[in-house]
Amino acid sequence: MNGADTVFIIIAAALVMFMTPGLALFYGGLTRSKNVLGTIMQSFIALSLVTLVWILWGYSLAFGTDIGGLIGGSDFLFLKGVGQLPNPDLAGNIPHLVFMVFQCMFAVITVALISGAFAERMKFRAYLLFVVLWTTFVYSPLCHWVWGGGWMGSMGALDFAGGAVVHMSSGSAALACALVLGKREGFGQKPFIPHNLPMTVTGAAILWFGWFGFNAGSALAADGLAANAFVTTHLAAAMALLGWLLVEKMHRGQPTTLGAASGAVAGLVAVTPAAGFVGPISSLILGLLAGCICYWGVLLKERLGYDDSLDVVGIHGLGGIWGALATGLFASQAINGSGADGLFLGNAGQLLIQVVSIVGACVFSFVLSYAILRLVDVLIGLRVSPEDEEIGLDLSQHSETGYKL
């Protein structure tokens, strides 16, 4: 066991945990004031419910002994065999419990990300059932595919900290949610204006801070690779923020604080699969393009007509896809000896592998999410009534209000 690595990953796990309250603030500020508590609650409850699923069976499905490249076995059900000693097959230098809880925080934030797509219109009890089913049947298998010994990782797909596992999966699920639940009442007829942009910018800053644990911690050691991931994460976020504002200025005439927050998050999303495979200069290019691509991706919902309330598809889905592709372009084996070179260093095959992983992750998450949503709708109904939507989720789902004015 390595004490420095253990302390580092414990801190990284705490940073990733802090991202979920940050996301709650980011999303909460973007909604109308009558839905702020309902939206925050959807992120906050994930800390409890996803954790419970993870320790009982989710972790075992993700990291148990591989079964056919598709799912993990029952090795770690109820945390059986997950103790204070390292597991050399997963993370050889740190206690197995530390690795487990670090991965738990990834599962939590992934589920919370999806909630932005159906903000302001899903029943709370329907959300709870969706969280349990989605964590079990979508997140855990996909995590196994990439990091637990499944077919995607064995194929050679590069996903350092969750481009497919976290962002493409949540983005694809968000699209399914937007389609199944339909549009909010009045969508396209009246503006839905964020009620508290300072809250949103604060949430974005917390996300940026927590993302250092997300990406640097994925090195699973306090070493040079973690340092590289830390730096590339920061550079990509900084450049994506500038890229988004540049495009926004050219398109709308003025840069906005919402654009700055969204651009930073887009860069963080895009660099997630690449952080440990690309160098600082590559991350600058990756981030700049992420800001531009995700800006136009968010505008797509206006043209296509779906109501993704808080732009999960445009930022996390599209940002994750671009990040995975960029990894196939810029990856350098000199940075991470266990990885591979990308197209720009002469390995066109890696880009093809990345494309296969993108299609596999997106199709799997979308189809399973769509099926889960339909099942939940049949069992208990997904959407609040028009009357409850009019008075807001705070009162209709939680009998309280965010503000006393």
ROSE-421323 format. One record per residue (C-alpha): x, y, z; residue number from 0; chain. Coordinates in nm, 4 decimals, padded with zeros to 6 digits. Layout:
BEGIN
+----------+----------+----------+-----+-------+
|        X |        Y |        Z |   n | chain |
+----------+----------+----------+-----+-------+
|        X |        Y |        Z | NUM |     A |
...
+----------+----------+----------+-----+-------+
This chain:
BEGIN
+----------+----------+----------+-----+-------+
|        X |        Y |        Z |   n | chain |
+----------+----------+----------+-----+-------+
|  00.0000 |  00.0000 |  00.0000 |   0 |     A |
|  00.1239 |  00.3494 | -00.0850 |   1 |     A |
|  00.0295 |  00.6117 |  00.1742 |   2 |     A |
|  00.0707 |  00.9112 | -00.0576 |   3 |     A |
| -00.1460 |  00.7533 | -00.3272 |   4 |     A |
| -00.4098 |  00.6586 | -00.0704 |   5 |     A |
| -00.4346 |  01.0112 |  00.0676 |   6 |     A |
| -00.4443 |  01.1544 | -00.2835 |   7 |     A |
| -00.7350 |  00.9339 | -00.3961 |   8 |     A |
| -00.9284 |  00.9968 | -00.0727 |   9 |     A |
| -00.9005 |  01.3707 | -00.1418 |  10 |     A |
| -00.9904 |  01.3158 | -00.5077 |  11 |     A |
| -01.3018 |  01.1197 | -00.4055 |  12 |     A |
| -01.4063 |  01.4061 | -00.1771 |  13 |     A |
| -01.3558 |  01.6540 | -00.4635 |  14 |     A |
| -01.5736 |  01.4451 | -00.6956 |  15 |     A |
| -01.8395 |  01.4238 | -00.4244 |  16 |     A |
| -01.8334 |  01.8062 | -00.3992 |  17 |     A |
| -01.9136 |  01.8257 | -00.7707 |  18 |     A |
| -02.2685 |  01.7007 | -00.7118 |  19 |     A |
| -02.3668 |  01.9900 | -00.4804 |  20 |     A |
| -02.1921 |  02.2153 | -00.7342 |  21 |     A |
| -02.4084 |  02.0684 | -01.0073 |  22 |     A |
| -02.7151 |  02.1260 | -00.7894 |  23 |     A |
| -02.6314 |  02.4966 | -00.7728 |  24 |     A |
| -02.5454 |  02.5105 | -01.1433 |  25 |     A |
| -02.8773 |  02.3536 | -01.2416 |  26 |     A |
| -03.0799 |  02.5244 | -00.9678 |  27 |     A |
| -02.9872 |  02.8712 | -01.0861 |  28 |     A |
| -03.0876 |  02.7893 | -01.4433 |  29 |     A |
| -03.4482 |  02.7013 | -01.3574 |  30 |     A |
| -03.7369 |  02.9283 | -01.2699 |  31 |     A |
| -03.7572 |  03.0184 | -00.9022 |  32 |     A |
| -04.0591 |  02.7937 | -00.8422 |  33 |     A |
| -03.8477 |  02.4890 | -00.9319 |  34 |     A |
| -03.5166 |  02.5681 | -00.7636 |  35 |     A |
| -03.5538 |  02.3301 | -00.4676 |  36 |     A |
| -03.6991 |  02.0495 | -00.6777 |  37 |     A |
| -03.4035 |  02.0769 | -00.9147 |  38 |     A |
| -03.1446 |  02.0922 | -00.6359 |  39 |     A |
| -03.3097 |  01.7938 | -00.4669 |  40 |     A |
| -03.2703 |  01.5793 | -00.7803 |  41 |     A |
| -02.8920 |  01.6172 | -00.7572 |  42 |     A |
| -02.8703 |  01.5999 | -00.3794 |  43 |     A |
| -03.0783 |  01.2824 | -00.3403 |  44 |     A |
| -02.8459 |  01.1070 | -00.5867 |  45 |     A |
| -02.5705 |  01.1247 | -00.3256 |  46 |     A |
| -02.7789 |  00.8962 | -00.1077 |  47 |     A |
| -02.9664 |  00.6722 | -00.3481 |  48 |     A |
| -02.6893 |  00.6002 | -00.5990 |  49 |     A |
| -02.4488 |  00.5291 | -00.3121 |  50 |     A |
| -02.6886 |  00.2688 | -00.1746 |  51 |     A |
| -02.7256 |  00.0979 | -00.5126 |  52 |     A |
| -02.3499 |  00.1107 | -00.5650 |  53 |     A |
| -02.2493 | -00.0591 | -00.2416 |  54 |     A |
| -02.5209 | -00.3255 | -00.2582 |  55 |     A |
| -02.4801 | -00.4406 | -00.6179 |  56 |     A |
| -02.3699 | -00.1676 | -00.8604 |  57 |     A |
| -01.9997 | -00.1868 | -00.7775 |  58 |     A |
| -01.9977 | -00.5620 | -00.8247 |  59 |     A |
| -02.1736 | -00.5335 | -01.1616 |  60 |     A |
| -01.9143 | -00.2779 | -01.2697 |  61 |     A |
| -01.5917 | -00.4256 | -01.1301 |  62 |     A |
| -01.6649 | -00.7888 | -01.0500 |  63 |     A |
| -01.5097 | -01.0736 | -01.2472 |  64 |     A |
| -01.5838 | -01.0217 | -01.6160 |  65 |     A |
| -01.8693 | -01.2225 | -01.7675 |  66 |     A |
| -01.8518 | -01.2280 | -02.1461 |  67 |     A |
| -01.7140 | -00.8748 | -02.1685 |  68 |     A |
| -02.0576 | -00.7405 | -02.0757 |  69 |     A |
| -02.1029 | -00.7352 | -01.6984 |  70 |     A |
| -01.9212 | -00.8004 | -01.3721 |  71 |     A |
| -01.9927 | -01.0989 | -01.1524 |  72 |     A |
| -02.1160 | -01.1257 | -00.7957 |  73 |     A |
| -01.7711 | -01.1009 | -00.6343 |  74 |     A |
| -01.8376 | -00.7736 | -00.4522 |  75 |     A |
| -02.2108 | -00.7853 | -00.3756 |  76 |     A |
| -02.2811 | -00.5998 | -00.0486 |  77 |     A |
| -01.9097 | -00.5062 | -00.0559 |  78 |     A |
| -01.8063 | -00.8643 |  00.0103 |  79 |     A |
| -01.4263 | -00.8767 | -00.0081 |  80 |     A |
| -01.3932 | -00.4988 | -00.0383 |  81 |     A |
| -01.1708 | -00.4077 |  00.2524 |  82 |     A |
| -00.8726 | -00.2102 |  00.3734 |  83 |     A |
| -00.6135 | -00.3972 |  00.1700 |  84 |     A |
| -00.5388 | -00.3187 | -00.1975 |  85 |     A |
| -00.6862 | -00.5272 | -00.4779 |  86 |     A |
| -00.4003 | -00.5720 | -00.7269 |  87 |     A |
| -00.6389 | -00.6344 | -01.0165 |  88 |     A |
| -00.8097 | -00.2953 | -00.9758 |  89 |     A |
| -00.5855 | -00.0440 | -00.7998 |  90 |     A |
| -00.2795 | -00.2119 | -00.6545 |  91 |     A |
| -00.1454 |  00.0662 | -00.4306 |  92 |     A |
| -00.4561 |  00.1875 | -00.2467 |  93 |     A |
| -00.7145 |  00.0199 | -00.0220 |  94 |     A |
| -00.9937 | -00.1479 | -00.2124 |  95 |     A |
| -01.2446 |  00.0582 | -00.0127 |  96 |     A |
| -01.0858 |  00.3806 | -00.1361 |  97 |     A |
| -01.1052 |  00.2704 | -00.4994 |  98 |     A |
| -01.4681 |  00.1668 | -00.4491 |  99 |     A |
| -01.5769 |  00.4986 | -00.2979 | 100 |     A |
| -01.3865 |  00.6973 | -00.5620 | 101 |     A |
| -01.5793 |  00.5125 | -00.8313 | 102 |     A |
| -01.9015 |  00.5596 | -00.6340 | 103 |     A |
| -01.8743 |  00.9372 | -00.6693 | 104 |     A |
| -01.8536 |  00.8993 | -01.0482 | 105 |     A |
| -02.1785 |  00.7048 | -01.0492 | 106 |     A |
| -02.3469 |  00.9718 | -00.8358 | 107 |     A |
| -02.2556 |  01.2676 | -01.0566 | 108 |     A |
| -02.3468 |  01.0802 | -01.3760 | 109 |     A |
| -02.7040 |  01.0189 | -01.2651 | 110 |     A |
| -02.7358 |  01.3750 | -01.1357 | 111 |     A |
| -02.6263 |  01.5123 | -01.4733 | 112 |     A |
| -02.9259 |  01.3543 | -01.6462 | 113 |     A |
| -03.1710 |  01.5474 | -01.4284 | 114 |     A |
| -03.1003 |  01.8666 | -01.6205 | 115 |     A |
| -03.2816 |  01.7296 | -01.9240 | 116 |     A |
| -03.6186 |  01.6891 | -01.7513 | 117 |     A |
| -03.5902 |  01.9761 | -01.5020 | 118 |     A |
| -03.9207 |  02.1353 | -01.4018 | 119 |     A |
| -04.1487 |  01.8477 | -01.5014 | 120 |     A |
| -04.0686 |  01.4998 | -01.3572 | 121 |     A |
| -04.2357 |  01.3492 | -01.0499 | 122 |     A |
| -03.9946 |  01.3047 | -00.7625 | 123 |     A |
| -04.0959 |  00.9437 | -00.6953 | 124 |     A |
| -04.0563 |  00.8635 | -01.0658 | 125 |     A |
| -03.7071 |  01.0117 | -01.0524 | 126 |     A |
| -03.6159 |  00.7897 | -00.7573 | 127 |     A |
| -03.7203 |  00.4745 | -00.9433 | 128 |     A |
| -03.5412 |  00.5918 | -01.2568 | 129 |     A |
| -03.2208 |  00.6483 | -01.0576 | 130 |     A |
| -03.2205 |  00.2936 | -00.9197 | 131 |     A |
| -03.2946 |  00.1311 | -01.2560 | 132 |     A |
| -03.0559 |  00.3486 | -01.4563 | 133 |     A |
| -02.7635 |  00.3000 | -01.2191 | 134 |     A |
| -02.8213 | -00.0753 | -01.2286 | 135 |     A |
| -02.8876 | -00.1400 | -01.5960 | 136 |     A |
| -02.7033 |  00.1409 | -01.7753 | 137 |     A |
| -02.4234 |  00.2910 | -01.5677 | 138 |     A |
| -02.2866 | -00.0259 | -01.4074 | 139 |     A |
| -02.2627 | -00.2312 | -01.7299 | 140 |     A |
| -02.1140 |  00.0599 | -01.9253 | 141 |     A |
| -01.8604 |  00.1213 | -01.6497 | 142 |     A |
| -01.7655 | -00.2463 | -01.6715 | 143 |     A |
| -01.7279 | -00.2243 | -02.0491 | 144 |     A |
| -01.4705 |  00.0542 | -02.0208 | 145 |     A |
| -01.2927 |  00.0173 | -01.6848 | 146 |     A |
| -01.3958 | -00.3189 | -01.5405 | 147 |     A |
| -01.2475 | -00.5560 | -01.7994 | 148 |     A |
| -01.5310 | -00.5444 | -02.0533 | 149 |     A |
| -01.5233 | -00.5413 | -02.4303 | 150 |     A |
| -01.4719 | -00.1695 | -02.4833 | 151 |     A |
| -01.1595 | -00.1445 | -02.2713 | 152 |     A |
| -01.0278 | -00.4722 | -02.4140 | 153 |     A |
| -01.0771 | -00.3301 | -02.7641 | 154 |     A |
| -00.8396 | -00.0474 | -02.6734 | 155 |     A |
| -01.0843 |  00.2402 | -02.6326 | 156 |     A |
| -00.9239 |  00.5302 | -02.4459 | 157 |     A |
| -01.1410 |  00.6889 | -02.1774 | 158 |     A |
| -00.9257 |  00.8285 | -01.9007 | 159 |     A |
| -01.1930 |  00.9635 | -01.6655 | 160 |     A |
| -01.5372 |  00.9090 | -01.8163 | 161 |     A |
| -01.6064 |  01.0465 | -02.1633 | 162 |     A |
| -01.8192 |  00.7433 | -02.2443 | 163 |     A |
| -01.8965 |  00.6210 | -01.8929 | 164 |     A |
| -02.0119 |  00.9583 | -01.7583 | 165 |     A |
| -02.0794 |  01.2150 | -02.0282 | 166 |     A |
| -02.1906 |  01.0248 | -02.3364 | 167 |     A |
| -02.4066 |  00.7994 | -02.1213 | 168 |     A |
| -02.5741 |  01.0915 | -01.9413 | 169 |     A |
| -02.6098 |  01.2922 | -02.2611 | 170 |     A |
| -02.7739 |  01.0032 | -02.4459 | 171 |     A |
| -03.0029 |  00.9338 | -02.1505 | 172 |     A |
| -03.0894 |  01.3048 | -02.1410 | 173 |     A |
| -03.2025 |  01.2928 | -02.5027 | 174 |     A |
| -03.4238 |  00.9939 | -02.4255 | 175 |     A |
| -03.5699 |  01.1825 | -02.1272 | 176 |     A |
| -03.6453 |  01.4915 | -02.3331 | 177 |     A |
| -03.8224 |  01.2836 | -02.5978 | 178 |     A |
| -04.0221 |  01.0644 | -02.3603 | 179 |     A |
| -04.1348 |  01.3384 | -02.1213 | 180 |     A |
| -04.2083 |  01.5912 | -02.3912 | 181 |     A |
| -04.1841 |  01.9676 | -02.3702 | 182 |     A |
| -04.2564 |  02.1841 | -02.0705 | 183 |     A |
| -04.5871 |  02.3673 | -02.0721 | 184 |     A |
| -04.5425 |  02.6826 | -02.2784 | 185 |     A |
| -04.2138 |  02.5733 | -02.4364 | 186 |     A |
| -04.1504 |  02.7824 | -02.7461 | 187 |     A |
| -04.4307 |  03.0235 | -02.6557 | 188 |     A |
| -04.2788 |  03.2020 | -02.3559 | 189 |     A |
| -03.9216 |  03.2487 | -02.2326 | 190 |     A |
| -03.7792 |  03.0249 | -01.9630 | 191 |     A |
| -03.5314 |  03.2630 | -01.8010 | 192 |     A |
| -03.2755 |  03.1435 | -01.5428 | 193 |     A |
| -03.3757 |  03.2930 | -01.2098 | 194 |     A |
| -03.0317 |  03.3123 | -01.0428 | 195 |     A |
| -02.7225 |  03.3290 | -01.2640 | 196 |     A |
| -02.4858 |  03.4045 | -00.9715 | 197 |     A |
| -02.5919 |  03.0661 | -00.8298 | 198 |     A |
| -02.5169 |  02.9028 | -01.1648 | 199 |     A |
| -02.1718 |  03.0615 | -01.1943 | 200 |     A |
| -02.0923 |  02.9563 | -00.8363 | 201 |     A |
| -02.1958 |  02.6023 | -00.9243 | 202 |     A |
| -01.9749 |  02.6087 | -01.2346 | 203 |     A |
| -01.6785 |  02.7230 | -01.0251 | 204 |     A |
| -01.7354 |  02.4360 | -00.7806 | 205 |     A |
| -01.7549 |  02.1930 | -01.0721 | 206 |     A |
| -01.4260 |  02.3260 | -01.2098 | 207 |     A |
| -01.2640 |  02.2823 | -00.8682 | 208 |     A |
| -01.4027 |  01.9329 | -00.8192 | 209 |     A |
| -01.3031 |  01.8256 | -01.1694 | 210 |     A |
| -00.9385 |  01.8216 | -01.0640 | 211 |     A |
| -01.0256 |  01.5240 | -00.8438 | 212 |     A |
| -01.2347 |  01.3753 | -01.1226 | 213 |     A |
| -00.9547 |  01.3762 | -01.3810 | 214 |     A |
| -00.6288 |  01.3887 | -01.1873 | 215 |     A |
| -00.7601 |  01.1283 | -00.9427 | 216 |     A |
| -00.8217 |  00.8908 | -01.2323 | 217 |     A |
| -00.4469 |  00.8371 | -01.2504 | 218 |     A |
| -00.5023 |  00.6440 | -00.9235 | 219 |     A |
| -00.1627 |  00.7608 | -00.7999 | 220 |     A |
|  00.0059 |  01.0840 | -00.6920 | 221 |     A |
|  00.2438 |  01.0892 | -00.9871 | 222 |     A |
|  00.3350 |  01.2664 | -01.3081 | 223 |     A |
|  00.0319 |  01.1337 | -01.4919 | 224 |     A |
| -00.1951 |  01.2935 | -01.2311 | 225 |     A |
| -00.0049 |  01.6195 | -01.2772 | 226 |     A |
| -00.0564 |  01.6008 | -01.6531 | 227 |     A |
| -00.4292 |  01.5357 | -01.6086 | 228 |     A |
| -00.4573 |  01.8276 | -01.3643 | 229 |     A |
| -00.2929 |  02.0703 | -01.6067 | 230 |     A |
| -00.4754 |  01.9549 | -01.9198 | 231 |     A |
| -00.8065 |  01.9746 | -01.7330 | 232 |     A |
| -00.7474 |  02.3355 | -01.6338 | 233 |     A |
| -00.6211 |  02.4436 | -01.9756 | 234 |     A |
| -00.9108 |  02.2855 | -02.1638 | 235 |     A |
| -01.1675 |  02.4521 | -01.9369 | 236 |     A |
| -00.9984 |  02.7912 | -01.9705 | 237 |     A |
| -00.9834 |  02.7739 | -02.3498 | 238 |     A |
| -01.3372 |  02.6403 | -02.3867 | 239 |     A |
| -01.4658 |  02.9332 | -02.1826 | 240 |     A |
| -01.2916 |  03.1734 | -02.4206 | 241 |     A |
| -01.4051 |  02.9794 | -02.7275 | 242 |     A |
| -01.7698 |  02.9850 | -02.6182 | 243 |     A |
| -01.7587 |  03.3597 | -02.5459 | 244 |     A |
| -01.5924 |  03.4314 | -02.8796 | 245 |     A |
| -01.8595 |  03.2472 | -03.0760 | 246 |     A |
| -02.1347 |  03.3967 | -02.8602 | 247 |     A |
| -02.0020 |  03.7487 | -02.9191 | 248 |     A |
| -01.9929 |  03.6900 | -03.2947 | 249 |     A |
| -02.3377 |  03.5287 | -03.3011 | 250 |     A |
| -02.5375 |  03.7253 | -03.0427 | 251 |     A |
| -02.3401 |  04.0451 | -03.0042 | 252 |     A |
| -02.2474 |  04.0122 | -02.6352 | 253 |     A |
| -02.0636 |  03.7561 | -02.4204 | 254 |     A |
| -02.2678 |  03.6403 | -02.1199 | 255 |     A |
| -02.1981 |  03.5020 | -01.7748 | 256 |     A |
| -02.4132 |  03.1995 | -01.8622 | 257 |     A |
| -02.1956 |  03.1495 | -02.1685 | 258 |     A |
| -01.8810 |  03.1658 | -01.9568 | 259 |     A |
| -02.0144 |  02.9049 | -01.7140 | 260 |     A |
| -02.1389 |  02.6795 | -01.9946 | 261 |     A |
| -01.8139 |  02.7107 | -02.1883 | 262 |     A |
| -01.6023 |  02.6140 | -01.8887 | 263 |     A |
| -01.8168 |  02.3064 | -01.8249 | 264 |     A |
| -01.7994 |  02.2127 | -02.1952 | 265 |     A |
| -01.4201 |  02.2172 | -02.1797 | 266 |     A |
| -01.4161 |  02.0087 | -01.8634 | 267 |     A |
| -01.6462 |  01.7536 | -02.0254 | 268 |     A |
| -01.4428 |  01.7306 | -02.3443 | 269 |     A |
| -01.1066 |  01.6865 | -02.1729 | 270 |     A |
| -01.2354 |  01.4139 | -01.9394 | 271 |     A |
| -01.1617 |  01.1177 | -02.1700 | 272 |     A |
| -00.8358 |  01.2763 | -02.2882 | 273 |     A |
| -00.6788 |  01.4221 | -01.9727 | 274 |     A |
| -00.4257 |  01.1437 | -01.9215 | 275 |     A |
| -00.3539 |  01.0833 | -02.2900 | 276 |     A |
| -00.2835 |  01.4310 | -02.4331 | 277 |     A |
| -00.0366 |  01.7075 | -02.3554 | 278 |     A |
| -00.0971 |  02.0684 | -02.2543 | 279 |     A |
| -00.0888 |  02.2203 | -02.6044 | 280 |     A |
| -00.3273 |  01.9569 | -02.7391 | 281 |     A |
| -00.5629 |  02.0304 | -02.4503 | 282 |     A |
| -00.5705 |  02.3980 | -02.5470 | 283 |     A |
| -00.6868 |  02.3094 | -02.8982 | 284 |     A |
| -00.9300 |  02.0489 | -02.7658 | 285 |     A |
| -01.0807 |  02.2995 | -02.5230 | 286 |     A |
| -01.1101 |  02.5848 | -02.7711 | 287 |     A |
| -01.2977 |  02.3651 | -03.0160 | 288 |     A |
| -01.5129 |  02.2215 | -02.7366 | 289 |     A |
| -01.6409 |  02.5683 | -02.6501 | 290 |     A |
| -01.7294 |  02.6373 | -03.0139 | 291 |     A |
| -01.8824 |  02.2951 | -03.0833 | 292 |     A |
| -02.0956 |  02.2847 | -02.7693 | 293 |     A |
| -02.2236 |  02.6383 | -02.8254 | 294 |     A |
| -02.3697 |  02.5350 | -03.1592 | 295 |     A |
| -02.4766 |  02.2008 | -03.0147 | 296 |     A |
| -02.6935 |  02.3758 | -02.7567 | 297 |     A |
| -02.8628 |  02.5742 | -03.0328 | 298 |     A |
| -02.9550 |  02.2503 | -03.2101 | 299 |     A |
| -03.2443 |  02.1882 | -02.9719 | 300 |     A |
| -03.4162 |  02.4996 | -03.1040 | 301 |     A |
| -03.3906 |  02.3695 | -03.4569 | 302 |     A |
| -03.4797 |  02.0081 | -03.3739 | 303 |     A |
| -03.7575 |  02.1023 | -03.1333 | 304 |     A |
| -03.6827 |  01.8871 | -02.8279 | 305 |     A |
| -03.6891 |  02.0354 | -02.4781 | 306 |     A |
| -03.3620 |  01.9530 | -02.3041 | 307 |     A |
| -03.4220 |  02.1962 | -02.0197 | 308 |     A |
| -03.0636 |  02.2636 | -01.9106 | 309 |     A |
| -02.8664 |  02.1571 | -02.2201 | 310 |     A |
| -02.7340 |  01.8221 | -02.1056 | 311 |     A |
| -02.7326 |  01.6841 | -02.4609 | 312 |     A |
| -02.5508 |  01.9789 | -02.6139 | 313 |     A |
| -02.2838 |  02.0090 | -02.3449 | 314 |     A |
| -02.2333 |  01.6633 | -02.1941 | 315 |     A |
| -02.3426 |  01.4449 | -02.4836 | 316 |     A |
| -02.1773 |  01.6394 | -02.7627 | 317 |     A |
| -01.8845 |  01.7460 | -02.5455 | 318 |     A |
| -01.8180 |  01.3855 | -02.4497 | 319 |     A |
| -01.8306 |  01.2750 | -02.8128 | 320 |     A |
| -01.5877 |  01.5475 | -02.9195 | 321 |     A |
| -01.3572 |  01.4598 | -02.6305 | 322 |     A |
| -01.3482 |  01.0922 | -02.7288 | 323 |     A |
| -01.2767 |  01.1826 | -03.0912 | 324 |     A |
| -01.0099 |  01.4316 | -02.9860 | 325 |     A |
| -00.8459 |  01.1594 | -02.7781 | 326 |     A |
| -00.8232 |  00.9501 | -03.0952 | 327 |     A |
| -00.6590 |  01.2457 | -03.2688 | 328 |     A |
| -00.4171 |  01.3834 | -03.0088 | 329 |     A |
| -00.3327 |  01.0853 | -02.7846 | 330 |     A |
|  00.0357 |  01.0264 | -02.7200 | 331 |     A |
|  00.1714 |  00.7040 | -02.5765 | 332 |     A |
|  00.4657 |  00.9022 | -02.4384 | 333 |     A |
|  00.2264 |  01.0643 | -02.1880 | 334 |     A |
|  00.0571 |  00.7450 | -02.0758 | 335 |     A |
|  00.2567 |  00.4337 | -02.1482 | 336 |     A |
| -00.0520 |  00.2135 | -02.1202 | 337 |     A |
| -00.2365 |  00.4092 | -02.3878 | 338 |     A |
| -00.1730 |  00.4449 | -02.7597 | 339 |     A |
| -00.0857 |  00.7127 | -03.0118 | 340 |     A |
| -00.3646 |  00.8902 | -03.1951 | 341 |     A |
| -00.4150 |  00.9787 | -03.5606 | 342 |     A |
| -00.1824 |  01.2799 | -03.5536 | 343 |     A |
|  00.1013 |  01.0531 | -03.4399 | 344 |     A |
|  00.0334 |  00.8003 | -03.7149 | 345 |     A |
| -00.2199 |  00.5636 | -03.5569 | 346 |     A |
| -00.5429 |  00.5961 | -03.7556 | 347 |     A |
| -00.6742 |  00.2753 | -03.5987 | 348 |     A |
| -00.7143 |  00.4457 | -03.2610 | 349 |     A |
| -00.9563 |  00.6982 | -03.4061 | 350 |     A |
| -01.1654 |  00.4132 | -03.5480 | 351 |     A |
| -01.1691 |  00.2436 | -03.2071 | 352 |     A |
| -01.2875 |  00.5692 | -03.0508 | 353 |     A |
| -01.5706 |  00.5947 | -03.3039 | 354 |     A |
| -01.6836 |  00.2400 | -03.2240 | 355 |     A |
| -01.6805 |  00.3203 | -02.8520 | 356 |     A |
| -01.8851 |  00.6371 | -02.9097 | 357 |     A |
| -02.1514 |  00.4536 | -03.1072 | 358 |     A |
| -02.1619 |  00.1680 | -02.8565 | 359 |     A |
| -02.1947 |  00.3925 | -02.5512 | 360 |     A |
| -02.4507 |  00.6300 | -02.7017 | 361 |     A |
| -02.6756 |  00.3646 | -02.8529 | 362 |     A |
| -02.6681 |  00.1480 | -02.5407 | 363 |     A |
| -02.7476 |  00.4358 | -02.3069 | 364 |     A |
| -03.0198 |  00.5830 | -02.5271 | 365 |     A |
| -03.2029 |  00.2556 | -02.5908 | 366 |     A |
| -03.1889 |  00.1317 | -02.2307 | 367 |     A |
| -03.2797 |  00.4742 | -02.0924 | 368 |     A |
| -03.5776 |  00.4981 | -02.3257 | 369 |     A |
| -03.6977 |  00.1557 | -02.2147 | 370 |     A |
| -03.6520 |  00.2388 | -01.8450 | 371 |     A |
| -03.8445 |  00.5642 | -01.8830 | 372 |     A |
| -04.1332 |  00.3882 | -02.0546 | 373 |     A |
| -04.1409 |  00.1273 | -01.7782 | 374 |     A |
| -04.1441 |  00.3922 | -01.5044 | 375 |     A |
| -04.4191 |  00.5778 | -01.6872 | 376 |     A |
| -04.6337 |  00.2640 | -01.6970 | 377 |     A |
| -04.5704 |  00.1807 | -01.3317 | 378 |     A |
| -04.6149 |  00.5186 | -01.1609 | 379 |     A |
| -04.6187 |  00.7914 | -01.4275 | 380 |     A |
| -04.3256 |  01.0130 | -01.5142 | 381 |     A |
| -04.4607 |  01.3611 | -01.5403 | 382 |     A |
| -04.6325 |  01.5923 | -01.2957 | 383 |     A |
| -04.9787 |  01.7178 | -01.3865 | 384 |     A |
| -05.0134 |  02.0488 | -01.5754 | 385 |     A |
| -05.1458 |  02.2036 | -01.2540 | 386 |     A |
| -04.8447 |  02.0859 | -01.0524 | 387 |     A |
| -04.6099 |  02.2043 | -01.3258 | 388 |     A |
| -04.7735 |  02.5465 | -01.3161 | 389 |     A |
| -04.7249 |  02.5916 | -00.9412 | 390 |     A |
| -04.3749 |  02.4432 | -00.9601 | 391 |     A |
| -04.1941 |  02.1375 | -00.8293 | 392 |     A |
| -04.0992 |  02.3051 | -00.5015 | 393 |     A |
| -04.4578 |  02.3199 | -00.3802 | 394 |     A |
| -04.6081 |  02.0275 | -00.5699 | 395 |     A |
| -04.3339 |  01.7734 | -00.4900 | 396 |     A |
| -04.1806 |  01.9007 | -00.1647 | 397 |     A |
| -04.4350 |  02.1405 | -00.0052 | 398 |     A |
| -04.1816 |  02.4195 |  00.0343 | 399 |     A |
| -04.0456 |  02.7196 | -00.1503 | 400 |     A |
| -03.6942 |  02.8375 | -00.2200 | 401 |     A |
| -03.7558 |  03.2021 | -00.1474 | 402 |     A |
| -03.9716 |  03.4028 |  00.0921 | 403 |     A |
| -04.0141 |  03.7373 | -00.0839 | 404 |     A |
+----------+----------+----------+-----+-------+
